[in-house]
Amino acid sequence: LRMLQVKLIVTGDDFGYCPRRNQGIVDCFLAGAISNVSLLVNGSAAADAAELARRYNIPIGLHANLSEGSPVCEGLKRNSSLLNQDGFFHGKMGFRTALAKGLLNMSEVKQELKAQVELFRELTGHLPPHMDGHQHVHVLPEVRHVFAEVLEEYGIKYTRVPIEPGLHNCDWIPPSLMDFYLGVEEDSFNTVDVFTKHGIRWADIYIGLSTMGRNMSVSSIRSAIDSAIVQLTAKAAHSSTVTIELMVHPGYPSVPPVGGCGEGPDDFSQSWERLHELQTLIKPELQSHYKSRNIQLCSFKDL
């Protein structure tokens, strides 16, 4: 493993969710613990997040959101297939149910994704170098095609494909959550060809499901990285450089009513688990592990 050069993109998701999330993500970046962020443009503190990214020169991409809160496209804020009876997106599971029932209009999905790219450009002054999906909506059936078209149209090169090596061996993940993760994995396998066809790229290795929230520790991150590299190098005579994206959600817990994407902050954002991620990521022993393994933190635009 020693001779291998590893480029690690540590992406802080949900930038823009609330001021306390923004602060936690910035603190993490300044501590050298994350190297990239993903912005929720419909987050209640999105403009503030874009300003912070500019001030601290934080590499920023788009966290496309079709499941939580309100759309940003004016024409879809009322009576669109993307909304439930309360006028908000259907939710993490609700979106998947509506999709499976054939209730979602894909042209509206495309409209909203494009509106989010445009708003991102308005807020930051540039197009996103990478674009992924909040709650992994971008790898879902039908959505994956529209998502790929939008990326290709705007020339956005990078995305995230959440297939995590070793996920199946993580016996600490509760069954209900594991079912969701395995669904995400299956959707991701079925998305690879679509994204490839549209010339979209992603990191060699994705990590983040097994290390989320309470499951994050220096050793869980370390072993996820190490076993993923071993698996990858065993599979192929790989080049001397491997890229890994580690998805993280650091922050100070949200305090209602502040935060969210239009309907207030959810449970995960209010929980201690966000702070736990922040505190784990900034630990010096994690940083020194990166050094000892020749792991260099970077962002998508450095690839």
N, C-alpha and C positions, 0 to 999 in steps of 0.2 A: 504493500500500500504506500510505502514511503516515497517511491519515485513518481507516483501518480500526482499530477497537479489537479486539485479539486477547486472548482469555482462554485462557491455557495451563495445563492441568492436567498437572503432571509427576508421574506415579504411580510410586512405588517398589514393585515387586512382591515377593512372597515374604517379607514382613515376618513374623518368627516362625520362620524356617527354622533359624537357629542364632544364638547370641549375637554372633558376629562380623558376621553379616549385619545384625542389629538395630543394632549399633553404627555400622556404615557408613551405614545408612539415616538414623539419627538425626543423624549428623555432616552428612550431605547436607542434611537438613531445616534444621538450625541454620545452615547456610551459605546458606540461601535458594535452594538448587539444586533441591529437589523440594518439592511443595506438597501431597502426598496420598500415602497408602500403602494397600496391599492386603494384608490379613492371611491367612496360611495357618493356620487354626485347628488343623490336625493337625500343624503344625510343632513341633519339639522345644522351641522357645523362644517359643511363642505367648503364654503367660501373661506372660512378661517383656516381650514386644513390646507387649501391651495396656497394661501398667503404664507403659512408656516413652511411649506415645502420650498417656496421661492426664497424665503429668508434664510433657511438653513441648507439650501441646495440639496434637498432630499429627492432622489430619483422616484418618480411617481407615475403610476399607470392607473387604469380604470377597472374598478370592481363593478361590473355590470349587474344591475339589480332589477329582477323582474318579480321578486317574491315578497319583499318586505317594504311596507309603507306606500308611498304615492308615486305615480309616474311623473316624469319631468316634462313629457310631451303634452302641451296644452290640449290638443285634440283628443287625448286619451283619458283626461282627468274625470270625465263623466261617461257613463254607459259604454265602456269598452269591455271586450271579453277578458281583459287582464284583471278586471276588478271584481271583488265580491260585493255582496249587497250593502256593505258598509262603505263602499267607495274606495277601499284599499286593495293592494295586491293580495292574491289568495293565500300567501304564506308558504313556508317551506314545503309542507306536505300538501297543502291545498292546491298549490301550483301543479304539483305532480299529478294529483287526482284529476284536476280540470283538464290537464293535458291528455291523460289516459282516456278520458271520456270524449275527447275530440272537441272540447268546448273553447279552445284557445285559437284565435285568429292569428296565423303566422305573419300576415302583413302588418298587424298591430305590434307584434313582437319586434319586427324589423324597424318599424317606425320609432318605437321606444328606444331600441338599442342605438339607432342613429342619433336620436335626440340627446341621449346620454353622452355619446362621443362629442357632439357639438357643444354641449354644456361643459364637458371636461375641457375642451379647447378654449372656451370662453373664460373659464376660471383660471386656467394655468398658462394660457398663451401658446400652447402646443398640443399636438395630437399625442395620445398615449402610446409609449413604446411597447407596452404590453396591456392586454385586456383579458380578464378572467371573469368568472361568474360567481356572484354572491350565492352561497348555499349550493354551489355547483350546478346552477341551472343551465350553464352553457353547454354541458355535454348531454343534455336530455334529448330524446328522439325529437325529430323535427326542428327543435330549437337549434341544435348543433349546425344544421345546414344554413339557417338564417344568420347565425352568429358568425360562421365562417365567411359568408358572403359580405357581411358588414366589415369584418377585418380586412378582407381582400380589397374591398372598395376604398377603404381609407389607407391602405398600405401599412396596417398594424401587423408587425411581424410575429410577435410572441404571444403565447397564451399559456394556460396551465392545463395539463391532463392528469387528473388526480388518480393515478394508479400507483399505489404505494407498495413497494416490495416488502414482504414479511408481514403484511397486514393480518393475514390469516392466523399467524402464530400469536397474536396479541390477545391472550386470554383474560386480560384485565378489562377489556372493553365490554360493557354490558350488552346482552343479546339484542335488545331493541335498537341500540345505536349501531351495533355491528351489522344488523340487517340493512340499515340505511347506508352504511359505508360500502357494503357489498353491492348494493344497488348502484351507488355512485361509480364503483369500480367497473361493473358490467357496462354501464352507460359509456364510461370512458373508453373501454376496449372497442366499443362500437363506433366511437367518434374518431379514432386514430386515422382511418382511411379518409374520412371527410376533411379533416384538418390538413392532412398531407396533400390531398388533391388541390386544396386552395393555397398551398405554399406556406402554410402557417407552421411555425416552429415552437418548441417548448424544451424545457430542461431535460437532460437524460434521465434524471431521477426526480421523483416528487416524494416529499415527506410532509406529514402534517396531521393526518387523521389520528395516528397512534400516539401523537405527542401533544394532543390538544388539551387545554384546560388543566384539570387536576392530574392528568397523565403526563404532564411535562415535567421532566427532571433533567439534570445534566446527563445522567446515565441513559435516560430514554432517548435523548437526542443523539448522544454519542453512539449508542448501539444501532440506532436506526440508520445513521450515516454509514457506519462501518459495514453493517450487513448488506446495505444496498450497494455499496461499492464492490464488496466481495462478489455479490450476485451478478452485478453488471460485468465485471472483469472476467468472471468464469464463463459467461455466456458468449462473449465475443473478444477477439483480439482488438480491444478498444484502443482508440487513440490515447495519447499520453495525458489528455485533459478530459475531465468529467465535469459536467455541470449538474448541480443539484438545486432544486427550489425547496426551501423549508417554509411552509405556510404557518404563520403565527398570529395570535390575536392579543397582543399586550395592551394594557391600558389601566387607568384607575377606574374603578367601578362607576357606572352611570348612576346618577341620582335623579329619579323621576321628579317632576315631569320633563326635565331637560334631556334631550337626546332622541335618538331614533331617526326614522326616515319618514315621519309624518304622523305616526300613531304612538309615539312614546317609545322608550327603550324596552327591549325584551329581557327575559330572565338571565340569559347568559351574559349580557352586557352589564347587568347589575351585580353579578356574582363576584366572589373573591377570586374566581379562577383567572380573570383577566390580570389582576394584580400578581397572582402566582406566576403567570407566564412572564410578566415584566421582570419580576425579581429573579426568576430562573435564567432568563436570557442575558441579564447583565452580570451574572456571576463570573468572576475572574477565571475560575477553573474551566469554564466552557471556552472562553477566549484562548486560554493557553492550550486547550485540546486542539483547537483549530490550527494554531501555530505548529504544534507537534506533528500534525497530520498533513502539513502543507496545504491547508484549506484557506483559500482567499475569498473574503466576502466581496461581492460585487452586485451590480444590478443588470437588468436585461440589456441595457444599452452598452454595457461593457463586453458583451459576448462576441 
